[in-house]
Amino acid sequence: MTSLSTVEQKVREAVGVKLFTVLAWIPERQALRRVHSSHPSRYPVGGEKTVEVDGGWLEGCIKAQRPYLGPDREAVRAIFADHELIAELGCGAVINVPVVDNGQTLGVLNILDAEGSYDETSVAKVTSLASLAVPALRAGGAR
């Protein structure tokens, strides 16, 4: 089984990343639980929150299973309640990619770096890696 650390490394190699987290989707509570973090002191594993982000993001990324590209600080600010902490880490761009298995959203990869770091080519590269997280989320991160 591919570990989430391996997924993180592959994402780093493909597009670069300053902050990488994996969140498991808990549909019955409409919540996300962090199951992997490249910055555990700031974003600890096990942290759970009900979705506090833009409703359009939830509908698009989790329910419609479409990746989200936020190329600048304004886009990050629009969807993350913790945008100030994200900015402190030097991040101003985000890619969110749903992790889907047999039509079910298991979670999302959150990839953040400096403003302007990502474009549609970056999204395509990361989307091609998302399925690597399926076994880890199925093994214990999905609920």
Secondary structure, 3 states (H helix, E strand, C coil): CCCHHHHHHHHHHHHCCCEEEEEEEEHHHCEEEEEEECCCCCCCCCCEEECCCCHHHHHHHHHCCCCEEECCHHHHHHHCCCHHHHHHCCCCEEEEEEEEECCEEEEEEEEEECCCCCCHHHHHHHHCCHHHHHHHHHHHHCC
